[in-house]
Amino acid sequence: MNDIDLLDLVRKQEIPWSIQEYNERVDEGEEIEGGPEFLAGDYMPLDISGIKYPNSYLLDSPYIPGFKFEEWDPGQDKHTLFWCTCGIPDCWLFRCKITVRGEVVIWSDFECFHRHWQYDFGPFVFEYKQYLNGVRLFFNDKQLPHLSGFQ
């Protein structure tokens, strides 16, 4: 976003949480491969090979994970931006709410689905036309774009 890779931004935010979890698990006697930052940013771009453009996936139709949300759960309306590096789509999700309001698209309420980590960025507001161009590039490049035009 504005030439900042979203995954890099996420990784930086997750480092303190990863270190804290690492230390807690080591204190409990668990042996963990990797260092204290082992969980930070451990995502990969979505595999969208089965999705064809045009598609409203990054607008108003979130990816539906392989598990069911309760009706009251606000997570059912969130969009998955990254998957776990293990390749299992529903293992480790990084998600956000995507809202279309007039001539803007808003990314907000970022979350790691399996952790209650806090993210100190966003919301990101994109101009609708620039956003649609970014979505088109997303489907052509098969990875999340460096979207510009956010406020």
C-alpha positions in Angstrom: 0.0 0.0 0.0 1.6 3.1 -1.3 4.6 0.9 -2.1 4.5 -0.8 1.3 4.0 -4.5 1.1 0.9 -5.5 3.3 2.6 -8.7 4.4 5.6 -6.8 5.7 3.4 -4.4 7.6 1.5 -7.4 9.1 4.8 -9.1 10.0 6.1 -6.1 11.9 2.9 -5.8 13.9 3.0 -9.5 14.8 6.6 -9.7 16.0 5.9 -8.7 19.6 2.9 -11.2 19.8 5.0 -14.0 18.3 7.8 -13.4 20.8 5.4 -13.4 23.7 3.8 -16.6 22.5 7.2 -18.2 21.9 8.4 -17.4 25.4 5.2 -18.7 27.0 5.4 -22.0 25.0 9.1 -22.5 25.8 8.5 -21.8 29.5 5.9 -24.6 29.4 8.5 -26.9 28.0 7.6 -27.0 24.3 10.4 -27.3 21.8 9.8 -24.9 18.9 11.6 -24.9 15.6 12.6 -21.4 14.6 13.3 -18.3 16.7 11.0 -16.1 18.8 9.6 -14.5 15.6 8.5 -17.9 14.2 4.8 -16.9 13.9 5.1 -13.3 12.7 3.9 -12.9 9.2 3.8 -16.6 8.6 1.3 -16.3 5.7 1.3 -16.6 1.9 -0.8 -14.9 -0.7 -4.1 -16.6 -1.6 -4.2 -19.2 -4.3 -6.9 -17.8 -6.5 -6.3 -20.0 -9.5 -9.9 -21.3 -9.3 -11.4 -17.8 -9.2 -11.9 -15.9 -12.4 -12.0 -12.1 -13.0 -14.3 -10.2 -12.8 -15.2 -11.4 -9.3 -16.5 -9.6 -6.2 -14.2 -11.6 -3.9 -12.3 -8.5 -2.8 -15.5 -6.4 -2.7 -18.6 -7.9 -1.1 -18.2 -11.7 -1.3 -15.7 -13.0 1.2 -14.0 -16.3 0.8 -15.9 -18.9 2.8 -13.6 -21.0 4.9 -14.1 -24.7 5.3 -15.6 -24.2 8.7 -18.9 -22.7 9.8 -19.3 -19.4 11.7 -22.0 -18.9 14.2 -24.7 -16.5 12.9 -23.7 -13.9 15.5 -19.9 -14.1 14.6 -18.7 -10.9 12.9 -15.9 -13.0 11.3 -18.4 -14.4 8.7 -18.2 -11.1 6.9 -14.5 -10.8 6.8 -12.3 -11.4 3.8 -9.2 -13.6 3.8 -6.1 -11.8 2.5 -3.5 -14.3 3.4 -3.3 -18.1 4.1 -1.0 -20.2 6.2 2.3 -21.1 4.6 1.5 -24.8 5.1 -0.8 -24.5 2.1 -4.0 -25.4 3.9 -6.3 -22.5 3.3 -8.2 -22.6 6.6 -5.2 -23.3 8.8 -4.0 -19.7 9.6 -6.0 -16.8 8.1 -5.2 -13.1 8.0 -8.5 -11.3 7.4 -10.2 -7.9 7.3 -13.6 -6.3 6.7 -14.0 -4.8 3.3 -16.7 -2.2 2.9 -17.8 -0.4 -0.3 -19.1 3.1 0.4 -19.9 5.2 -2.6 -16.7 5.9 -4.4 -14.4 4.3 -1.8 -13.5 0.9 -0.6 -12.4 0.5 3.1 -10.3 -2.2 4.6 -10.7 -2.3 8.4 -10.8 -4.6 11.4 -7.8 -6.7 10.6 -7.3 -10.0 12.4 -5.4 -13.2 12.6 -8.2 -15.7 12.8 -6.7 -18.0 15.3 -5.0 -15.4 17.6 -6.4 -12.3 19.4 -3.5 -10.1 18.3 -4.0 -6.4 17.8 -3.1 -4.5 14.7 -2.2 -0.9 14.9 -2.9 0.0 11.3 -5.9 0.8 9.1 -8.4 1.4 8.2 -7.2 1.8 4.6 -9.4 3.8 2.3 -9.1 3.3 -1.5 -10.6 5.2 -4.4 -13.0 2.8 -6.0 -11.7 3.0 -9.6 -8.0 2.6 -8.4 -9.1 -0.3 -6.2 -10.9 -2.1 -9.1 -7.7 -1.7 -11.1 -5.7 -3.2 -8.2 -8.2 -6.1 -8.0 -7.7 -6.7 -11.8 -4.0 -6.9 -11.2 -4.6 -9.2 -8.3 -6.3 -11.7 -10.5 -3.7 -11.3 -13.2 -0.7 -11.6 -10.9 -2.2 -14.2 -8.5 -1.1 -12.3 -5.4 -2.2 -9.3 -3.4 -1.2 -6.1 -5.2 0.6 -3.0 -3.9 -2.6 -1.0 -3.9 -2.2 2.8 -4.2 -4.7 5.5 -3.6 -5.4 4.8 0.0 -6.0 7.6 2.5 
